[in-house]
Amino acid sequence: MGRMFEKRKQSIFKTAAQKSKLYAKYGKQLYVVAKNGVPNVEANPALRSMVEKAKREQVPSHVIEKAIQKASGAGGEDFQSARYEGFGPGGSQVIVDCLTDNNTRTISEVRNCFTKTDSKLAANGSVAMSFDHVAVLSFKGDNEEQVMDAMFAADVAVEEVESKDGHITIFAPPAELYKAKTALLKAFPDVDLETQEITFLPRATKTLSAEDQAQFEKFLEMLNDCDDVQEIYHDVAFPS
């Protein structure tokens, strides 16, 4: 595919309010993954991956443990996944993933972000078709042939193995994330995974004018302020 993987995260959580938002986000995601599977890290690969991701984001252990313990009890919140697609400032393409216990509230908040930035919600699938939905594993290294051999030996349906700037990135179907990770760590026990996630990657990126860029950043900020918003994917290339 010849594409280059770019990290989506553009902002660093510095203030107490931003950290609180981050902790709440992971608390909700951990709760849902544990509730929908088994609230045990060793027996639930998806939960184990989510815990590892939360720790990389410096989410405190007590936040992680509280979410898992909460999922172990009877009852609790009933969160559902909700995905919204649309066109942001400058014709940018955006996918917004949410976890909600009130769909009416969530769509109202997300629509407000679009409306106030002259953006437009679109039908499901109309934007996602311009993205690749993939599992991504990235780590320091330079021998993609050995990595590819390890994936083939484990019968992992890899889409691409890319080597660039001292990093190797594996792209695979979403369902193959755990299988690819297991094969990689078995072949290279000392590897330190910097990225391990299922994401949407744009097939092409878009450069915005200075005016549209400012509006787009406002748009992202508004979406990130919505408690139900978990992930935002887009095709905008940020200026270096």
N, C-alpha and C positions, 0 to 999 in steps of 0.2 A: 504493500500500500504506500510505502514511502512517506508516511506521515510522521510528524514529530509530536511526541507527547508533551503537552504544556500543562503545568500545574494550574488548577483553577483558582486555588486560594490566593486572593490578591490582598486581603487585609489580615492584620495580626491583632489578636485579641489582647489589648493592653489594659483597658480600664476594668474596674470591678464589675460594671454593668455588662460589659461585653463578655467577661468571663462567666457571669451568671447565665447569660444567654447560651453560651457554649455548653455549660454544664446541664442546663435544662434540655437542650437539644439531644445530647447524648443520653441523658437520663430517660428520655422518652423512647429513643431508638433502642436502647438496651432493654427496656421494659417490654417493648413489643416483640423483639427477637426472642427474648426469654419466655414470654407468655405464649408465643405461637409455637415454640418448640419445647425444649426442656431447660428449666432454669438452673442448668449445671454447665459450667464452662467446658469441662472435660467431655461431656456427652453431647454437646451442641456446637458443631463446627462454626456455624454462623455467629453464634454468641461469642465464641472464642475470638473470631476475627474482629468482631465489633469491639470487644474489650481491648484487644491489642491496638486498634485504631484510636480508641478513646485515650489510652495511655500515651500514645504518641502525641496526642493533642494536649497532654498534661492535665487530663481530667483526674481529679483526686480519687484515690481508691474508695473513700467512703461514699462518693457519689455513685460509683460503679456498683459497689456492693449493695447500696440501698435500693437501686433500681432492680437488681436481680432478686433481692429478698422480697421486694414488693410484688414481683411477678410470681413468686412462689405461693403467695396467699390466694385465697378464694376471692372471687369478685374482681374489683378493681376497674380501672377505666377500660373503655372499649374503643381503642384507636383504630382508625382505618387509613389506608393509603389513599392519597388523592394526587393526581398529576394534572397540571395545567400547562398549556402551550400557548405561545403567542409571539407577536412581533413587537420588539422594544424600539427605543429611539434609534433613528438612522436606519431602520429596516433590519435591525439585529434580530436574531432568532433565539428564543428563550424557552427553556423547559424548567418548570418549578415543581419539585416534589414536596409533598406535605404529609404530615401525620395529624389526623384530626379526630376529635370526638364530637364535632359539630360542623357538618359540611356547609350549612348555611352561613355560619360565621366565617369559615375559611375562604369560601369563594368570594364573599363580600370584601374581605380584607385584601385578597389577591387582586380582585378586579379594581379596587380602589388604587392600588399601586400602578396598574396599567393605565387607568383613566387619567390620573394626575400627572402622568409623564407623556401624554399623547401616544400611548402604546395601545395595542389591541390584542385581546384574547382571540385565540383561534381554535378550530376544532381539533380534538385529539387525533394525533397522527400526522397532522399537516406540517408540523415542525420536526417531529422526531425522525421523519424520513430523511432529513438532511444530516442526521447524526448516526454514529456507530454506537450501539449499546454493547459494551465490552467489559470484560474483567481485565484489570491491569495490575501487573506486578512489576515493580521497578527497583533496581538495586545497583550498587557500584560493581563494575566488571567490564570486560572487553572481549570475552570469547563467546560470541553468540552461537557458534557451531556446537560447543559443548552443551550449552543450555538447550539448544534445539534437539540435540541427541537425547538429552534427559527427558524432554517432553515426549518425544516419539517413543522412547522406551516405556514410558508410563501410559502410552496411548491417550495423551491429552490432545484434544482437537485445537491446537494452536493456530491462530490466524496469522500471527507475525511475531518475530523476535527481532528487535531493533537495537543496534549498538550505536551510541552517540555520546560524545563528550565524556567518556569514561563511565557511562551508565548503560545497563542493559534493561530493556523494557519488553515484557511479554504481553501480547494481546491475545485474549482467548474469549470464547463465548461465556456469558455470565454464569451459566451452570457449571463451568469448568474451573471456577476460581479455586475452590478448596482442593480439587484434584491436582491442579497445576502447582499450587503452593506446596502440597505434600510431596510431589515429585521433585520440586526444586530443592526443598530442604533435605530430602533424602540424598540427593546427588551432591549438594553443596551445604553441608551442615552449618558452616560458619557464615553463610550469607546473611546480611542484615537488610531486610526488606524496608525500603523507604516509602513505598506505595504498595498497597494491596487493597483494591476496591473494585466495585462494579460502578461504572460511570457511563455518561454519554459524551462522546468526543465528536466535535464538529468535523465534517468531511472537508470543509473549507472555512477559513476564518475571514472576518470582515474588519476593515479599518474604518473607524468613524472620524468625522470632522471634530474639531475641538469642541464645538457647540454640542454636537450629538454625544460626544464622549462625556461631557459634564452632566448632561441629562441622563445618560445611561448609568453613570455612577450614582446619581441620585436615586434612580430606579432600583438599583441593586441594594442600596442602603434601606430604602423603604421595604423591600421584600424581606431583607434580613431582620428587620424590626418586627416582622410578623411571627408570633410565637409558634405557629403551626408549620411554617416553612422550614424544611430540613436541608434541602439541597437546591442549588440553582446552577443550571448548565446553560452555556451560551456560546455563540460563535464569534465574539468580539476579541480582537487582538489588542491587548493593552500596550500602550507605548512603553518602550524600555527606558 
